Amino acid sequence: MTTHTLRKPEVDLVYDVLGPLPTADGRPPLLMVGQPMCADGFGDLASHFPDRTVVTYDPRGLGRSVRKDGRSDNNPEVQAGDLHDLIAELGAGAVEIFASSGGAVTSLALVTAHPEDVTTLVAHEPPLFELLPDAAAHEHARAAVRDAYQAKGSGAGMAAFIVWSSAQGEITDELFAQGTPDPAMFGMPGEDDGTRDDPLLSELSWAVTDYRPDAAALTAAPTRIVIGVGEESTGVLTGRTSIATAALLGAEPVVFPSHHGGFVGGDNPYAGKPAEFAQRLHAVLDGGK
């Protein structure tokens, strides 16, 4: 693996390349894109692609990619511009992308603006809850997570986030009647460390979940777009948004093993099934379903 920095006026964008460029097999490089997940979150998945040149990166303002514009918000269209510049920097032509969560939203924005950059996009569980019939309730729940985080810190914020994101079906008043959950319910400390810049729990990434895909541009693009959904995500927020996103594009989502982070392994408390996930991704990238 080699590590590089793409220096832009607004950010020093750090990325890692595993394998040769130009690629040894003539296939496009495979980018793995997350948000707020950084490059290190894809280590397990990348290890199952020894035959491919894999590129991972830290989105602007996250991990090693230091912003120089004085901002802290996460905008998928801005981050799509970063990906466009990164792909040009690689000098290997169009790429294939596996994208997770907010990275899937960024990658949909990339294909909208620069369809020539991507041959195949596998967008796994984009959290586009504005596509859901109960979007207003999700906005309320999102604000409740922010409020818990601002009032009591990351433990309280994450507990509220888990309750929201794991709720089955449409959000109802019953969820809000529960109040702020105790972090101890999820094995998390209740102490407040004083930080308030978590991109998942604050307002910093609201532009990601507020993003509305341009269905006409995406369906007209030459890019093959596959929307992925975890087999364990049935009925929960990102499972529902995956189905809604695929429907927007006139397709059915492709089912992957495990859950939202099913490609993560090791001792992560939310580890999935990275080997099985990678096998499925290999098949999808090779043109299968």
QUIURHU-V755451 format. One record per backbone hydrogen bond with DSSP energy under -0.5 kcal/mol. NH is the residue of the N-H (numbers start at 1). CO is the residue of the C=O. Records with the same first field share a line. If there is no record, write none. Layout:
NH: CO ; CO
//
This chain:
2: 17
4: 15
6: 13
7: 5
8: 6 ; 11
12: 66
13: 6 ; 11
14: 12
15: 4
16: 56
17: 2
18: 16 ; 54
19: 17
30: 53
31: 29 ; 96
32: 55
33: 31 ; 98
41: 38
42: 39
43: 40
46: 42
47: 43
48: 45
49: 46
52: 49
54: 18 ; 52
55: 30
56: 16
57: 32
58: 14
59: 57
61: 65
62: 59
65: 62
66: 12 ; 64
68: 10
69: 10
74: 204
75: 73
76: 74
79: 75
80: 76
81: 77
82: 78
83: 79
84: 80
85: 81
86: 82
87: 83
88: 84
89: 85
90: 86
91: 87
92: 87
95: 117
96: 29
97: 120
98: 31
99: 97 ; 122
100: 33
101: 124
102: 35
103: 100
104: 101
105: 101
106: 102
107: 103
108: 104
109: 105
110: 106
111: 107
112: 108
113: 109
114: 110
117: 114
118: 115
119: 95
120: 95
121: 224
122: 97
123: 121 ; 226
124: 99 ; 122
125: 123 ; 228
128: 126
129: 127
130: 209
131: 128
132: 129
135: 132
138: 134
139: 135
140: 136
141: 137
142: 138
143: 139
144: 140
145: 141
146: 142
147: 143
148: 144
149: 145
150: 146
151: 147
152: 148
153: 149
157: 153
158: 154
159: 155
160: 156
161: 157
162: 158
163: 159
164: 160
165: 161
166: 162
167: 164
169: 235
175: 172
176: 172
177: 173
178: 174 ; 175
179: 176
185: 182
186: 183
187: 184
188: 183
193: 191
202: 198
205: 202
206: 203
208: 205
209: 205
210: 206
211: 208
213: 211
215: 213
218: 214
219: 215
220: 216
221: 217
224: 119
225: 223
226: 121 ; 224
228: 123 ; 226
229: 254
231: 256
232: 258
233: 230
236: 233
237: 165
240: 236
241: 237
242: 238
243: 239
244: 240
245: 241
246: 242
247: 243
248: 244
249: 245 ; 246
250: 247
251: 246
254: 227
256: 229
262: 259
264: 261
268: 265
271: 268
272: 264
273: 262
277: 273
278: 274
279: 275
280: 276
281: 277
282: 278
283: 279
284: 280
285: 281
286: 282
287: 284
288: 283
//
